[in-house]
Each structure stands twice: as structure tokens, then as C-alpha cells.
Amino acid sequence: MALVLADDMLGRALQRIQREVDAAFDAILPLPDDSRAKLVEAMRYAAIGGGKRVRPFLVVTVAEMYGASHGAAIQAGCAIEAIHVYSLIHDDLPCMDDDDMRHGKPTLHKAYGEAIAVLAGDSLHALAFDLLTSKEVGADPFTRAELCGALARASGHNGMAGGQVMDMVADGENFDLRAVTRLQQLKTGALLMASVEMGAILAKVPEEARGHLRAYARDIGLAFQIADDLLDHEGDEAKAGKALRKDEGQGKATFVSLMGAEKAREQARALSDQAVGHLASHGKEADLLRALARFIVEREG
């Protein structure tokens, strides 16, 4: 019964964050009355109404767990979501993964053309840091600078972009489990880690007191990717909202191909349990984080 209640609580919380992030992007991205309109339309198409908003959810949940402003956390959450959305736009391009569907609708380059897709991704990348330097995040310039630094490090060659390069060459190399783990820690895990870190920064949690939060983020990041590999291996494309079984077709090493589906599933559950264990010093205020760790390995899309 407790798990059902936790799942219901998590579902409501995720839906609330989805609504608030969509409303924020709607306000942030009004359509201009000139020839830039198509670009902004494309940004809105990619940023509004898609995804579970796990990254903004983590920013907001951690920030509020320590008493930080909800409004500031939503602003920072939109910044990291803008980075995530830009990465998906570029990831879907023909020069990378060449995908046709994302979140149950045509990918941005299919709907608006490749040139606009590139520019929309670039503009969302720039928007992220514009949001983090705005007064809505708070008056403290040191907090704003630390937020920008955390997001920049997670986005670049030592984070998400570096992981994407590793993923691009994966089909031509014999990656072992250690290499695949490193790839996913960068490509997927870095932004999840930054989400938790940014929530703590907003709440002015000292860096030396964030270790358990980083450990939580590390474990849910790997669990998230293993669950993603399982979905790619055996999931339903209609529920996933995107093409599946591409990694297998390209001969890429994944957690499933290296471990087998059952062992991969066991590992994801173990990581989820381990993530929950990192929150032992917290009480009910961390229940949403615990519920998210469980949801990540049970999701169907």
C-alpha cells in the first residue's frame, strides 16, 4: 500500500512539474512578430509538451527539501531542461542518430528542417545560461555563477557531449562493461547529477555536504540507462514514443547485450535500492526522491 501511495504521490508531483515547466517555457518563448518566428516556433515545439521532466523535478525536489525557493528552482529546472532538449534535437539529426520520432511526434528536423533544428538547439543552449543569470534565480551572484558552472561542466566534453561522442563511435569499437558504464555516466548521468547538484546549490548546501546526493544521482543515472537499454531491447514503441531496437541493429554494446536482460534488470533494481539507501539520513522530505528511484526501473517509456 505504501508503494502505491508513493507512486501516486510521485505521479502527481511529476505532472505538476510538467505543467509548470511548460507554462514557464510558454512565457519565456513568446513568438516574435518578425522572421525569427519560425525559429521560436521550433524551440517551442521541442521544449513544450514533451518528456517526463525528470531533470527539473530533481532540481525542484532537492531545492525544496532544503527550503529553497520554488520559483527559483523552476527557473533553474527550465535551464537544465533547455540543455536536455537541445541535446535531443541534435542527437536526432541525420549526422548523429537520424531519428524520425521523439515523444510520439516527428523529430524537430523532420518538422522544421535541419537548419532550423540546429539553430533551435543552439538557441536553447544559450537560453539555459540566460535563465541561470536572471533575477528569478535569486539575488546572490555567487549562487548564479555556481549554477552556471555546474551546468556547463555537465554539458560539455567532460559530460553529456563527451558521452555522445563515445556513443557515436561505439558501433565501431568493442566496448566492455566499464566503457559502456563510463559512456552512460557522461551522456545520461552528467545532467542528472547536475540536476541534483543545482538543487543543492540553490539551497546553499555546502559542497562537502552533498556527497550522498551525488551518490544518489550517480546510481539513478545508471539505473535510468539500464532501464532505457531494456526498453530498447524489449519495449513497446507506442509507449516509448520513439524508435526502438536501434542499438542492437547497429551492433552497439549496451548493458543488455553485455549482461543479458535478466541480469541487467537485477542490476537496475540493485542500483535503485542503493540510491534509496543514500537517502537514509533524510526523513519524509526525501520520499519523492525515493519514489523516483523506484519508478526509473519500472517505467515503460
C-alpha positions as CSV (number, residue, x, y, z in Angstrom):
1,M,0.0,0.0,0.0
2,A,2.8,2.4,0.9
3,L,4.4,1.9,-2.6
4,V,1.1,2.6,-4.3
5,L,0.7,5.8,-2.3
6,A,4.3,6.7,-3.1
7,D,3.7,6.1,-6.8
8,D,0.6,8.2,-6.8
9,M,2.4,11.0,-4.9
10,L,5.2,10.8,-7.5
11,G,2.8,10.9,-10.4
12,R,1.1,14.0,-9.1
13,A,4.4,15.7,-8.5
14,L,5.8,14.9,-11.9
15,Q,2.6,16.1,-13.6
16,R,2.8,19.4,-11.6
17,I,6.4,19.9,-12.7
18,Q,5.5,19.2,-16.3
19,R,2.7,21.8,-16.2
20,E,4.9,24.4,-14.5
21,V,7.8,23.8,-16.9
22,D,5.5,24.0,-19.9
23,A,4.0,27.2,-18.6
24,A,7.4,28.7,-17.9
25,F,8.7,27.9,-21.5
26,D,5.4,29.3,-22.9
27,A,6.1,32.6,-21.1
28,I,9.9,32.6,-21.9
29,L,9.4,32.0,-25.6
30,P,6.7,34.3,-27.0
31,L,6.5,34.4,-30.8
32,P,8.2,37.5,-32.2
33,D,6.5,39.5,-34.9
34,D,9.3,39.1,-37.5
35,S,11.2,36.5,-39.4
36,R,12.6,34.8,-36.2
37,A,9.1,33.4,-35.6
38,K,9.9,30.0,-37.3
39,L,12.9,29.6,-35.1
40,V,11.0,30.3,-31.9
41,E,8.1,28.1,-33.1
42,A,10.7,25.3,-33.4
43,M,12.1,26.0,-29.9
44,R,8.5,25.8,-28.5
45,Y,7.8,22.6,-30.5
46,A,10.8,20.9,-28.9
47,A,10.5,22.4,-25.4
48,I,6.8,22.4,-24.6
49,G,4.7,19.3,-24.0
50,G,7.3,16.5,-24.1
51,G,9.2,14.3,-21.7
52,K,8.7,13.4,-18.1
53,R,10.8,16.4,-16.9
54,V,12.9,14.3,-14.6
55,R,15.7,16.8,-14.5
56,P,13.6,19.8,-13.5
57,F,11.8,17.5,-11.0
58,L,15.2,16.7,-9.4
59,V,16.2,20.3,-9.2
60,V,12.9,21.4,-7.6
61,T,12.7,18.4,-5.2
62,V,16.2,18.8,-3.9
63,A,16.0,22.5,-3.6
64,E,12.7,22.4,-1.7
65,M,13.9,19.6,0.5
66,Y,16.4,22.1,1.9
67,G,14.0,25.1,1.9
68,A,14.9,26.9,-1.3
69,S,12.5,29.0,-3.3
70,H,10.2,27.0,-5.6
71,G,10.2,29.8,-8.2
72,A,14.0,29.9,-8.4
73,A,14.1,26.1,-8.7
74,I,11.6,26.1,-11.6
75,Q,13.8,28.7,-13.3
76,A,16.9,26.5,-12.8
77,G,14.9,23.4,-13.8
78,C,14.0,25.1,-17.1
79,A,17.6,25.9,-17.7
80,I,18.7,22.2,-17.4
81,E,15.7,21.1,-19.4
82,A,16.7,23.5,-22.2
83,I,20.1,21.8,-22.3
84,H,18.5,18.4,-22.3
85,V,16.1,19.4,-25.1
86,Y,18.8,20.9,-27.2
87,S,20.8,17.7,-26.8
88,L,17.9,15.6,-28.1
89,I,17.4,17.9,-31.1
90,H,21.0,17.5,-32.1
91,D,21.0,13.8,-31.2
92,D,18.1,13.2,-33.6
93,L,19.8,14.8,-36.6
94,P,20.9,12.7,-39.6
95,C,24.5,13.4,-38.8
96,M,24.1,11.6,-35.5
97,D,21.3,9.1,-34.7
98,D,19.0,10.1,-37.6
99,D,15.7,9.5,-35.7
100,D,12.3,10.3,-37.1
101,M,10.2,10.3,-33.9
102,R,10.6,11.8,-30.4
103,H,8.0,11.9,-27.7
104,G,5.4,10.5,-30.1
105,K,5.8,13.2,-32.7
106,P,8.1,13.9,-35.6
107,T,11.6,15.0,-34.6
108,L,12.4,18.7,-34.9
109,H,14.4,18.4,-38.1
110,K,11.6,16.4,-39.7
111,A,9.1,19.1,-38.8
112,Y,11.2,22.2,-39.4
113,G,14.2,21.2,-41.5
114,E,17.8,20.5,-40.4
115,A,19.0,24.2,-40.5
116,I,16.2,25.4,-38.1
117,A,16.8,22.3,-35.9
118,V,20.5,23.2,-35.5
119,L,19.7,26.8,-34.7
120,A,16.9,25.8,-32.3
121,G,19.3,23.6,-30.4
122,D,21.9,26.3,-30.3
123,S,19.3,28.8,-29.1
124,L,18.1,26.5,-26.3
125,H,21.7,26.0,-25.2
126,A,22.1,29.8,-25.0
127,L,18.8,30.2,-23.3
128,A,19.8,27.9,-20.5
129,F,22.6,30.2,-19.2
130,D,20.5,33.3,-19.8
131,L,17.9,31.7,-17.4
132,L,20.5,31.0,-14.8
133,T,21.8,34.6,-14.7
134,S,18.3,36.1,-14.4
135,K,17.0,37.7,-11.2
136,E,14.3,34.9,-10.9
137,V,17.1,32.6,-9.8
138,G,18.0,34.9,-6.9
139,A,20.0,38.0,-6.0
140,D,23.2,36.2,-5.0
141,P,25.7,36.4,-7.9
142,F,27.8,33.6,-6.4
143,T,24.9,31.2,-6.5
144,R,24.1,32.1,-10.1
145,A,27.8,31.6,-11.1
146,E,28.0,28.2,-9.3
147,L,24.8,27.1,-11.1
148,C,26.3,28.1,-14.5
149,G,29.5,26.3,-13.7
150,A,27.7,23.1,-12.7
151,L,25.5,23.1,-15.8
152,A,28.4,24.0,-18.2
153,R,30.6,21.1,-16.8
154,A,27.8,18.6,-17.2
155,S,27.0,19.7,-20.7
156,G,30.4,19.8,-22.4
157,H,33.3,17.4,-23.3
158,N,33.6,16.2,-19.7
159,G,29.8,15.5,-19.6
160,M,27.0,15.0,-22.0
161,A,28.7,16.0,-25.2
162,G,31.7,13.7,-24.4
163,G,29.3,10.8,-23.8
164,Q,27.6,11.5,-27.1
165,V,31.0,11.2,-28.9
166,M,31.6,7.9,-27.2
167,D,28.2,6.7,-28.2
168,M,28.8,7.8,-31.8
169,V,31.9,5.6,-32.1
170,A,30.5,2.7,-30.0
171,D,29.4,0.7,-33.1
172,G,32.9,0.6,-34.4
173,E,34.6,-0.4,-31.1
174,N,34.3,-3.4,-28.8
175,F,33.2,-1.6,-25.6
176,D,33.3,-3.6,-22.5
177,L,31.0,-3.0,-19.4
178,R,33.4,-0.5,-17.9
179,A,33.5,1.6,-21.1
180,V,29.7,1.4,-21.5
181,T,29.3,2.5,-17.9
182,R,31.6,5.5,-18.5
183,L,29.8,6.4,-21.7
184,Q,26.4,6.5,-19.9
185,Q,27.7,8.3,-16.8
186,L,28.6,11.1,-19.2
187,K,25.8,11.0,-21.7
188,T,22.9,10.4,-19.4
189,G,24.3,10.6,-15.8
190,A,26.0,14.0,-16.0
191,L,22.8,16.0,-16.4
192,L,21.0,14.0,-13.7
193,M,24.0,14.7,-11.4
194,A,23.9,18.4,-12.3
195,S,20.1,18.5,-11.6
196,V,20.7,17.3,-8.0
197,E,23.7,19.5,-7.6
198,M,21.9,22.6,-8.8
199,G,19.0,22.0,-6.3
200,A,21.6,21.8,-3.5
201,I,23.3,25.0,-4.8
202,L,20.1,26.9,-4.8
203,A,19.6,25.9,-1.2
204,K,23.2,26.8,-0.3
205,V,24.0,23.3,0.9
206,P,27.8,23.2,1.4
207,E,29.7,21.2,-1.2
208,E,31.1,18.8,1.4
209,A,27.5,18.0,2.5
210,R,26.4,17.0,-1.0
211,G,28.2,13.6,-1.2
212,H,25.1,11.5,-0.5
213,L,23.1,13.4,-3.1
214,R,25.8,12.9,-5.7
215,A,25.9,9.2,-4.9
216,Y,22.1,9.1,-5.3
217,A,22.3,10.8,-8.6
218,R,25.1,8.5,-9.8
219,D,23.0,5.4,-9.0
220,I,19.7,6.6,-10.5
221,G,21.6,7.7,-13.6
222,L,23.0,4.2,-14.3
223,A,19.7,2.6,-13.3
224,F,17.9,5.0,-15.8
225,Q,20.2,4.0,-18.6
226,I,19.9,0.3,-17.9
227,A,16.1,0.6,-17.9
228,D,16.4,2.5,-21.2
229,D,18.5,-0.3,-22.7
230,L,15.9,-2.8,-21.5
231,L,13.2,-0.7,-23.2
232,D,15.2,-0.5,-26.4
233,H,15.6,-4.3,-26.2
234,E,12.0,-5.3,-25.4
235,G,9.8,-2.3,-25.1
236,D,6.7,-1.0,-26.9
237,E,7.5,1.7,-29.5
238,A,4.0,3.2,-29.0
239,K,4.6,3.7,-25.3
240,A,8.2,4.8,-25.7
241,G,7.2,7.4,-28.3
242,K,10.4,6.7,-30.4
243,A,12.0,4.1,-32.5
244,L,13.4,1.1,-30.5
245,R,16.0,-1.7,-31.1
246,K,18.3,0.7,-33.0
247,D,21.4,-0.1,-30.8
248,E,21.0,-3.8,-31.5
249,G,20.7,-3.2,-35.2
250,Q,23.9,-1.1,-35.2
251,G,25.8,-3.6,-33.1
252,K,26.4,-1.2,-30.2
253,A,27.4,-2.7,-26.8
254,T,24.8,-1.9,-24.2
255,F,24.1,-3.1,-20.6
256,V,21.7,-5.6,-22.0
257,S,24.0,-7.0,-24.7
258,L,26.8,-7.3,-22.2
259,M,24.9,-8.6,-19.2
260,G,21.8,-10.2,-20.6
261,A,18.3,-8.8,-20.0
262,E,17.7,-10.6,-16.6
263,K,21.0,-9.6,-15.1
264,A,20.6,-6.1,-16.4
265,R,17.2,-5.9,-14.8
266,E,18.6,-7.1,-11.5
267,Q,21.4,-4.6,-11.6
268,A,19.0,-1.7,-12.3
269,R,16.9,-2.8,-9.2
270,A,20.1,-3.0,-7.1
271,L,21.1,0.5,-8.2
272,S,17.6,1.8,-7.4
273,D,17.8,0.2,-3.9
274,Q,21.3,1.6,-3.4
275,A,20.1,5.1,-4.4
276,V,17.4,4.9,-1.8
277,G,20.0,3.9,0.8
278,H,21.9,7.0,0.2
279,L,18.9,9.0,1.5
280,A,18.9,7.2,4.9
281,S,19.8,10.5,6.7
282,H,16.6,12.1,5.4
283,G,13.1,11.6,6.6
284,K,9.8,12.0,4.7
285,E,11.1,15.1,2.9
286,A,13.0,12.7,0.6
287,D,10.1,10.4,-0.2
288,L,9.7,11.8,-3.7
289,L,13.4,11.1,-4.4
290,R,12.9,7.5,-3.1
291,A,9.8,7.0,-5.3
292,L,11.7,8.4,-8.3
293,A,14.5,5.8,-7.8
294,R,11.9,3.0,-7.9
295,F,9.9,4.5,-10.8
296,I,13.0,4.7,-13.0
297,V,13.4,1.0,-13.2
298,E,9.7,0.3,-13.6
299,R,8.8,2.8,-16.4
300,E,7.5,1.7,-19.8
301,G,8.5,4.7,-21.8
